[in-house]
Amino acid sequence: MVATVLSRPSRAAHSAVGAILVLAATASGLVGWNGNPVHLPAAMFFPALWAMAPNRMLAALAAAGYFLGASHGLPQGVTNFYGADLVLGIGFWVAASLVFVIVHAAAWTRRPGVSKTARYGVAAIVMSVPPFGIVGWAHPIAAAGVLFPGFGWAGLVATAIIVLVMTTSRWPIAVAVLGGLCAWSATTWTPPSLPSGWTGVDTQFRGVAGQYAGYEQQLKTIGLVKSDAAGVKKTVVLPESALGIWTPTVERLWTRELEGTDITVVAGAAIVDRDAYDNVMMEISGRGTRILYRERMPVPVSMWQPWLAWTGEGGGARAHLFVNPVVELRGDRVAPLICYEQLIVWPIIQSLLYSPDLIVATGNGWWTENTNIVAIQKASSQAWARLFGLPLVIAFNI
């Protein structure tokens, strides 16, 4: 009887601690990934909350809270994309979180100290590279560019150290250091510069089936390019899918319109064959065209559908996982990122290993209306560019 009475406050306290941990982890995801790059360091509190969990179940719930908070725009985005009920969006949202939750739940241990820190480090690496890294959104390491702009690989290592210390008994020291760095970055943060001779052009074309990137839109896009680059030697970047499906007709139209100019256009298109399609960046000028970049990681499910090839059906976008991390254009080494690649870790890390001169980030966000998805993509791209002191060109269809 006495034991039962004494255990009730303990259970209540345990439940309260668990609820606080989950709520704090959710807040860490919501604030860190709200689309403002200066807020990215808030995501670095998640490792501490994961480490404080008294059991594996609460560690899993903290991971779920963080991931769902960080990706809270996904249900509305899925609803917009498919024109479906919000229930489908919520289903995608929960399903997308499962890998993150399972990895962090499996990595958790009761043993404090080096064992717990090492396990979190393994989980962080696993969520950075394929196959699990394919859905490794909202990685806390992206905050490195806000905390250590211009420090490059040293800044990345320093951020990783802070993240790992967060999982130890010395987490208050890590919090104090993080707080000081955040205060400094909040007053000194500046977005990446635009490289000389480059410009990004945003568009507002809607993704209506059967009408997207038709002849009228092509002419309007050409008009935007000529207006923006009039009389100037310039490289103009257009959003993902700006050209629609790449055909000989589209090629002739663009090369004819750019003939006699010194304008180079980098624009998104789809190259389709009988088995699948490639989501690409095309290089176009009055002298000709070429495929500049093939996307390494298209959006899973909506674009990348590997099960179609496994069943012999074909279709979906190809994933060129580790191909063309850097491309050459007019004497510059360019790190290209298309849409989804801005949300995960390994594409940008792989590109940075090749010492690019600038980053080009494009996307097609017509389906993200009433969400902060595009803002998050831009914030992530800005943080990585600032970490390595690289110029950044952004072009989105919104």
Secondary structure, 3 states (H helix, E strand, C coil): CHHHHHHHHHHHHHHHHHHHHHHHHHHHHHHHCCCCHHHHHHHHHHHHHHHHCCCHHHHHHHHHHHHHHHCCCHHHHHHHHHCCCHHHHHHHHHHHHHHHHHHHHHHCCCCCCHHHHHHHHHHHHHCCCCCHHHHCCCCHHHHHHHHCCCCHHHHHHHHHHHHHHCCCCCHHHHHHHHHHHHHHHHHHCCCCCCCCCEEECCECCCCCCCCCCCHHHHHHHHHHHHHHCCCCCCEEECCCCCCCECCHHHHHHHHHHHCCCCCEEEEEEEEECCCCEEEEEEEEECCEEEEEEECCCCCECCCECHHHHHCCCCCCECCCCCCCCCEEECCEEEEEEEHHHHCCCHHHHHHHCCCCCEEEEEEECHHHCCCCHHHHHHHHHHHHHHHCCCCEEEEEEC
